[in-house]
Amino acid sequence: MRQALYILVLSLLTACSIIPSEWYEDSQEMRELHMPAQSYSILPPPAETIFTGNETVYQNNYVLNETRVAKVGDIVLRVQAFKKDNFITREMILENPVTITIDKVNYTLPAKKYPIFGLFEQGEETFYVLPKYKHYYFLVNMHGEIQDWFLYEIKGNDKVSRFPDKAKISPRSARMKRISESFQSKLPFLDFEVIYDGIKNNQIVLFYKNAVPGTNGGSGSFNTLAYPANSTMIAVEGRLLRILRADNEMLSYIVIKE
């Protein structure tokens, strides 16, 4: 009787040891399937505007390497310079519609401006998060490429999970870009004009007016500039002029450098 009991126990142990491994793996997958998905937090969006630098914008009465003629009393050069500050905003633009396919269902992102809802960090990369679409949060990397993986809202929670399947993006090369804007000063910080005054004492004479910013030439300083009458090149306020003709009727010239 005792020997029969030993044989029964031994046979049960042996049976356990030869359970197909795929049964065990399936049970592991089933357990993982029922485990709650890992949750993540979406970080706050970037600042509403980010300063990217400034530049000088010139408004000139001439075009480089273009022949111009000024009669006596006419303006040879008129230059105004304005400061312009550049920013990028908390928005991105999609210039063409994009179709995103998830589980054979197509979703269309129309071409328009999108506010940046937040930021998402994965590994060492940071992504822009677009506003929620249905239950999804689509991601765009720092190069503007729409990602084929995305986030899914967790109901009743302010966190999100990463969807296990990848989406299909069409067109695959779809990109978005940050929107930039600029603010240019209304008043120039530099405002001058140079007027042709003819040939006097065998010299090309120019009348120079440096205007007080905002007065549009109404007030400022004045000076007379003179160059040999046979000059073929003259420099005026950082501009290099090639002289084609200079007499008491007109000045024909080309601004070749500024």
Backbone torsions as a table, in degrees:
resi	resn	phi	psi	omega
1	MET	NA	-47.9	179.7
2	ARG	-64.7	-36.5	180.0
3	GLN	-65.7	-38.9	179.0
4	ALA	-64.0	-37.2	179.8
5	LEU	-65.9	-41.2	176.4
6	TYR	-59.5	-41.6	-178.7
7	ILE	-64.8	-39.2	179.7
8	LEU	-64.6	-45.1	179.2
9	VAL	-62.6	-43.2	-179.9
10	LEU	-61.4	-39.6	-179.2
11	SER	-67.9	-34.6	177.8
12	LEU	-68.0	-41.4	178.1
13	LEU	-63.2	-41.3	179.2
14	THR	-63.6	-39.6	179.9
15	ALA	-62.9	-40.0	179.0
16	CYS	-63.7	-36.3	-175.0
17	SER	-73.1	-14.0	-176.8
18	ILE	-113.8	22.5	174.1
19	ILE	-64.5	130.4	-178.1
20	PRO	-55.5	136.1	-176.7
21	SER	-62.0	-30.7	-178.5
22	GLU	-66.4	-27.8	175.4
23	TRP	-62.9	-42.9	-178.6
24	TYR	-65.4	-42.9	-179.9
25	GLU	-64.3	-39.7	179.2
26	ASP	-62.6	-39.2	-179.1
27	SER	-67.5	-34.1	176.4
28	GLN	-64.1	-44.3	179.6
29	GLU	-62.9	-40.0	179.7
30	MET	-63.0	-41.2	179.6
31	ARG	-64.6	-41.4	179.9
32	GLU	-65.6	-35.2	-179.7
33	LEU	-62.7	-34.2	-177.9
34	HIS	-91.1	-4.1	175.8
35	MET	-76.7	145.4	178.7
36	PRO	-64.3	140.7	-179.2
37	ALA	-66.5	151.6	177.6
38	GLN	-66.2	135.4	-177.1
39	SER	-104.1	152.0	-178.9
40	TYR	-133.4	161.8	175.7
41	SER	-108.1	139.6	172.5
42	ILE	-88.5	126.7	-177.8
43	LEU	-77.8	158.9	178.6
44	PRO	-59.6	155.2	-180.0
45	PRO	-72.0	167.6	176.0
46	PRO	-67.2	173.5	179.2
47	ALA	-59.2	154.7	-176.7
48	GLU	-58.0	-40.3	173.4
49	THR	-138.3	144.3	178.2
50	ILE	-124.7	122.8	-179.4
51	PHE	-70.0	130.0	-178.1
52	THR	-115.7	2.8	177.3
53	GLY	127.2	172.4	178.3
54	ASN	-127.2	167.8	-179.7
55	GLU	-148.9	166.7	177.6
56	THR	-103.4	130.5	178.3
57	VAL	-110.7	125.8	-179.0
58	TYR	-104.0	141.8	170.2
59	GLN	-118.0	108.9	-175.0
60	ASN	-116.0	157.4	177.0
61	ASN	-92.7	7.9	-176.7
62	TYR	-132.4	167.5	173.7
63	VAL	-124.5	134.3	179.6
64	LEU	-55.1	139.4	175.5
65	ASN	62.9	24.6	176.7
66	GLU	-115.7	131.8	-178.8
67	THR	-70.2	132.6	179.4
68	ARG	-130.2	156.4	178.8
69	VAL	-129.4	132.3	175.9
70	ALA	-127.2	122.8	174.6
71	LYS	-79.0	167.1	178.8
72	VAL	-57.5	126.3	-177.9
73	GLY	95.7	-10.1	179.1
74	ASP	-87.1	159.1	178.4
75	ILE	-78.2	126.8	174.8
76	VAL	-86.4	-49.7	179.1
77	LEU	-130.2	136.4	168.5
78	ARG	-134.7	119.5	-175.0
79	VAL	-129.7	128.9	170.9
80	GLN	-126.5	137.1	-179.1
81	ALA	-123.1	131.5	-177.8
82	PHE	-123.0	148.1	173.9
83	LYS	-87.2	138.2	177.3
84	LYS	-129.8	125.4	177.9
85	ASP	-98.3	134.3	-177.2
86	ASN	-111.1	142.4	-178.8
87	PHE	-139.2	156.8	163.7
88	ILE	-112.1	145.8	-173.8
89	THR	-102.2	177.9	178.5
90	ARG	-88.9	43.1	179.6
91	GLU	-137.1	155.5	173.7
92	MET	-129.2	155.1	179.8
93	ILE	-121.9	137.1	174.1
94	LEU	-109.4	114.9	-171.7
95	GLU	-83.7	-23.0	178.0
96	ASN	-135.1	146.4	-178.8
97	PRO	-59.6	149.1	179.2
98	VAL	-128.1	135.9	176.3
99	THR	-102.7	128.8	178.2
100	ILE	-117.0	120.0	-177.3
101	THR	-103.1	123.1	179.2
102	ILE	-128.3	120.6	-179.1
103	ASP	51.3	44.8	176.9
104	LYS	67.7	10.1	176.0
105	VAL	-106.0	129.7	-178.1
106	ASN	-94.4	133.0	174.5
107	TYR	-121.9	137.1	-176.8
108	THR	-112.5	125.9	171.8
109	LEU	-93.8	112.6	-179.2
110	PRO	-69.8	156.3	176.6
111	ALA	-72.3	116.0	-179.6
112	LYS	-174.5	-176.6	174.2
113	LYS	-86.0	141.6	177.8
114	TYR	-126.4	129.3	172.5
115	PRO	-70.0	149.9	175.2
116	ILE	-82.9	114.8	-176.4
117	PHE	-72.5	-37.8	-179.0
118	GLY	-175.6	-169.5	178.1
119	LEU	-122.2	149.9	178.6
120	PHE	-134.1	130.5	-179.8
121	GLU	-106.6	130.3	177.3
122	GLN	-134.9	113.3	-174.4
123	GLY	65.0	-126.6	179.9
124	GLU	-101.0	6.6	-178.7
125	GLU	-102.9	150.7	175.3
126	THR	-119.9	138.4	-177.1
127	PHE	-124.8	149.0	170.3
128	TYR	-80.3	139.4	177.7
129	VAL	-108.7	123.9	178.1
130	LEU	-81.2	160.1	177.9
131	PRO	-56.7	152.9	-176.4
132	LYS	-58.1	133.0	177.5
133	TYR	-122.0	114.3	-169.1
134	LYS	59.2	-115.9	177.7
135	HIS	-109.2	8.7	-170.8
136	TYR	-108.5	151.0	170.2
137	TYR	-118.0	111.3	179.7
138	PHE	-86.6	150.6	-172.5
139	LEU	-118.0	148.3	177.4
140	VAL	-132.4	130.3	-179.2
141	ASN	-79.7	177.9	-174.7
142	MET	-67.2	-13.0	176.9
143	HIS	-94.1	0.8	178.0
144	GLY	90.0	6.3	-178.0
145	GLU	-83.8	126.4	176.8
146	ILE	-71.7	130.4	-173.4
147	GLN	-86.1	150.9	178.1
148	ASP	-91.6	7.6	169.8
149	TRP	-120.5	156.5	-169.2
150	PHE	-155.9	175.2	-177.7
151	LEU	-108.8	156.2	-177.0
152	TYR	-129.4	134.1	-177.1
153	GLU	-67.8	145.6	172.6
154	ILE	-102.1	115.1	-175.3
155	LYS	-60.9	140.2	179.3
156	GLY	70.1	19.3	-176.5
157	ASN	-146.3	150.9	177.6
158	ASP	-91.8	9.6	178.5
159	LYS	-102.8	170.7	-179.5
160	VAL	-130.9	163.7	173.6
161	SER	-119.4	160.7	177.2
162	ARG	-90.9	123.8	-178.4
163	PHE	-66.2	134.4	-173.6
164	PRO	-70.5	-27.4	-177.3
165	ASP	-98.8	152.3	178.0
166	LYS	-88.6	152.8	177.9
167	ALA	-95.3	166.1	174.2
168	LYS	-107.6	124.1	-178.3
169	ILE	-101.9	130.4	177.6
170	SER	-136.4	121.4	-0.4
171	PRO	-72.6	150.9	-174.1
172	ARG	-64.3	-27.9	-177.3
173	SER	-88.8	16.7	-176.2
174	ALA	-58.1	135.4	-179.6
175	ARG	-136.6	156.6	172.3
176	MET	-124.9	162.8	177.5
177	LYS	-140.7	150.5	178.2
178	ARG	-66.0	144.5	179.2
179	ILE	-89.7	133.6	179.1
180	SER	-112.8	156.9	175.8
181	GLU	-146.5	158.6	-177.1
182	SER	-134.9	150.7	176.5
183	PHE	-126.9	116.0	-178.4
184	GLN	-101.6	136.7	179.2
185	SER	-62.6	146.0	-180.0
186	LYS	-79.7	-29.5	-179.2
187	LEU	-102.5	135.5	177.6
188	PRO	-73.4	147.4	173.5
189	PHE	-92.4	-10.6	176.3
190	LEU	-137.8	130.9	-176.8
191	ASP	-152.8	106.8	178.1
192	PHE	-143.3	160.8	174.0
193	GLU	-142.4	151.7	-179.8
194	VAL	-123.6	126.8	-175.1
195	ILE	-114.4	139.8	179.8
196	TYR	-78.7	129.2	-176.8
197	ASP	-117.8	14.4	174.4
198	GLY	86.1	-165.3	179.7
199	ILE	-105.8	123.9	179.0
200	LYS	-137.3	130.7	-179.6
201	ASN	53.3	43.0	178.5
202	ASN	58.4	34.4	177.9
203	GLN	-133.7	146.1	170.7
204	ILE	-78.4	120.9	-175.4
205	VAL	-110.8	130.1	177.4
206	LEU	-122.3	142.2	178.1
207	PHE	-104.8	120.8	-173.2
208	TYR	-106.6	128.4	178.3
209	LYS	-122.8	117.7	176.4
210	ASN	-103.8	105.5	-171.7
211	ALA	-81.6	148.9	171.2
212	VAL	-70.6	127.4	-178.0
213	PRO	-51.9	131.5	177.6
214	GLY	94.9	-10.1	-178.9
215	THR	-98.0	-4.8	179.2
216	ASN	53.4	40.4	177.9
217	GLY	86.9	0.8	-178.1
218	GLY	-69.4	-27.6	177.7
219	SER	-148.7	155.7	-178.9
220	GLY	156.8	-158.9	-179.3
221	SER	-106.2	156.5	-176.4
222	PHE	-132.8	150.3	-178.6
223	ASN	-157.4	159.5	176.6
224	THR	-113.8	131.3	179.5
225	LEU	-113.0	136.0	-178.1
226	ALA	-133.0	141.8	-179.0
227	TYR	-138.4	151.2	177.6
228	PRO	-52.4	140.6	-175.4
229	ALA	-63.3	-25.6	-179.6
230	ASN	-92.9	13.7	-179.5
231	SER	-63.0	139.0	174.5
232	THR	-105.8	-18.6	176.1
233	MET	-136.0	134.2	173.7
234	ILE	-136.5	148.7	177.9
235	ALA	-108.3	126.8	-179.2
236	VAL	-131.4	113.7	177.2
237	GLU	48.5	47.9	176.6
238	GLY	81.3	-1.0	177.3
239	ARG	-103.7	136.5	178.1
240	LEU	-101.8	121.6	-177.1
241	LEU	-111.6	132.4	170.6
242	ARG	-92.7	124.1	-177.7
243	ILE	-91.3	121.1	178.1
244	LEU	-96.4	-34.0	179.2
245	ARG	-157.3	137.9	178.1
246	ALA	-145.6	115.4	176.7
247	ASP	-149.8	-170.3	-178.3
248	ASN	-80.9	6.2	176.2
249	GLU	-104.4	-45.9	-175.9
250	MET	-157.6	166.3	171.6
251	LEU	-122.2	121.2	176.0
252	SER	-107.6	129.1	-170.7
253	TYR	-154.3	166.9	174.5
254	ILE	-134.8	127.7	172.7
255	VAL	-82.3	112.9	-174.9
256	ILE	-104.4	-11.8	-178.8
257	LYS	-156.7	144.9	177.3
258	GLU	-139.8	NA	NA
